[in-house]
């Protein structure tokens, strides 16, 4: 299989990095007092301050105008239609160069390809509804959240209890959602609810997706959920209380919402996997720089075999993960289902990033623990990524299921 990155993908990646250098970095320097430390970015309730939200929106809209924000969206929605091979290269390069947790870069220059921006789920909206909302999303002015998970329904999404009941030409929805990314800030929500309880109990569907304006009466992000020591969050708990949604805001086929939840999931998992490869390369580059400079026992630590072994193992981990991502991206772009392969990529790459970031911190010794080096940000992020978009255990369950069903090609 040819792993050569197409020229278009390389040039687009250069364009994205050029946009960050020309447009985003001057904003970062101008607003360094707000952006430099996390505690300055959030208010007492763990919400981003209005000034930060305004800057993020400014970057989104500038990226959209430059053609980057929508470049992976479906052409039918006004997106650029770039495929998975370009996606993984661009995500890897962005994260390799930019590193972790730059609030004006991540999710603003390029949004999540599955749950925000021009999500493929939007193609299932009724044409007049799509026309009403998609332009604002494509421009970066408006953002989405993906309301599926609940307190008792994470990996087993069929257990959701949020209920939608038809009332004339509307649906009345009650329930709660948890772990919803971008919920505190989203303008719209793709909200999943049980519409056929019997089918839901029998695990044969019964769940429907709705397009919801988060400003609607009855929809509330009741709190944020800070994780792993962060002082603020973009993850929230959503409460819906007698929320009324017009019937024409049903997305796709009634009672078949879970199939929508899988639309674009391969692209989403590939994007996350490529991000992990990029952040791992960023971590390795810093470990190499430090190993060339730091001296102990009359030589640089890069001369010590213990450090050399760590660096070599980091490179081996990254090379294997990068190869898996490249092959899987090619399979998905060629319209193969690649269910097993995307699960392998997601589990392997998120776990790889944990090992590589930990090793990079160890190479740095005490300096690796400091906020200054930013390695701890990668390490914390790596630990987070083993949970969303399917836990590592769910990925292994999927892989084994496909193997036992006869999908044994590797």
C-alpha positions, 0 to 999 in steps of 0.5 A, a space after each residue: 500500500 502506498 503511504 505517500 501523502 498527496 501533494 494537496 494534503 501537504 500544501 493544505 497542511 502548510 496553509 493551515 500552519 501559515 494561517 496559524 502563524 499569520 493570524 492566530 499567533 499575533 492574537 495569542 501574543 496580544 492577549 497573552 495575559 488572558 491565554 497564558 494561564 488556564 486560571 485566567 481563562 475561566 470564571 468562578 463557575 468554570 466557564 470560559 470568560 466572554 473575552 476568550 469565547 469572542 477570540 475563539 469565535 473570531 478565529 473560527 470565522 477567520 478560518 472559515 473564510 480562509 477555507 480551513 474550518 470547513 475543508 473536511 465537511 461534505 461538499 453537499 453542505 458547502 464543505 471542501 470534501 477533503 478525505 481521510 488521507 488528507 485529514 490525518 496528515 493535516 491533524 498530525 502536522 497541526 499537533 506536531 507543530 503546535 503542541 497541546 492546549 492552545 485554546 485559540 488553535 485547537 477546535 477553532 482552526 479545524 473543528 471536530 469532524 464528527 461532532 462540530 462544524 459541518 458534521 456529516 449528520 447535518 446532511 440528514 436534516 430536512 432541506 429547509 431546516 438545513 438551509 436555515 442553520 448550516 450557513 451559520 455553522 459553516 461560517 464558524 459563527 455558530 457551534 454544535 454539541 452532540 447530546 448522546 451520553 447520559 449518567 447511565 448510558 455511556 458505552 452502552 448508548 442503548 440505555 439512554 432514558 431521555 424521552 421524546 413524546 409526540 404532541 401534534 406537530 411537536 415533540 416534548 423531550 425530558 431527560 438529562 445528558 452528561 459528558 457533553 463536549 461544548 455543551 456550555 457554549 454550543 448554539 445547537 445540539 444534536 439531541 438523542 431521545 427514546 421515541 419507541 420505548 418497546 424497540 429501545 428495550 428490545 435493543 432494535 432501535 427506538 431512538 431518534 435524533 433531534 436538531 435543537 436550538 440551545 436557546 430554546 425554553 426547556 434546554 439548559 446546560 446546568 453545570 460544567 464538569 472539570 476533569 483531571 485537575 483543570 479549573 474550567 471545562 468545555 464538558 457539561 451536563 444538559 437538562 431538558 425539561 418539557 423541551 418542545 422541538 418541531 417535528 421537522 427538526 427530526 434528523 433522518 429517520 424516526 426511531 433510527 437515530 443510533 445509526 446517525 450516531 455512527 455517521 462519520 465515526 470512522 473519520 472522528 476516530 481517525 482524526 483523534 488518532 492522528 492528533 495523538 501521533 502529532 502530539 507524540 512527535 511533539 513530545 519526542 522532539 522536546 525529549 530529543 532537544 533536552 537529551 542533546 543539552 542536559 549534562 550529567 556525569 560529564 556528558 549529555 544525557 543523550 549519550 547514556 544508554 538508558 535515555 537512548 533506549 527510551 528515545 528509541 522506544 518512543 520512536 518505535 511506538 510513534 512509527 507503528 501508530 503512524 503506519 496504522 493511521 495511514 493504512 486505516 485512512 486509506 481504507 476508509 477513503 476507499 469506502 471500505 467499512 474498516 470498523 475493526 481497523 478504526 477501532 485498532 487505530 483509536 485504541 492503539 494511538 491513544 494508549 501510545 500517546 500515554 506511553 510517549 508523553 510519560 517517557 518524555 517527562 521521564 527524560 526531562 526528569 524534574 523539569 518534565 513535571 513543570 507546567 513550563 515544559 507543557 509535557 504534563 498537558 500532553 500526558 493529561 490529555 492522553 489519559 483523557 482520550 482513552 475514554 471518549 469516542 469509545 473507550 479502549 475496552 469498547 474498541 477491543 470488544 469491537 475488534 474481537 467481535 469483527 474477528 470472530 465474525 470472520 473479518 480476519 484480514 490484517 
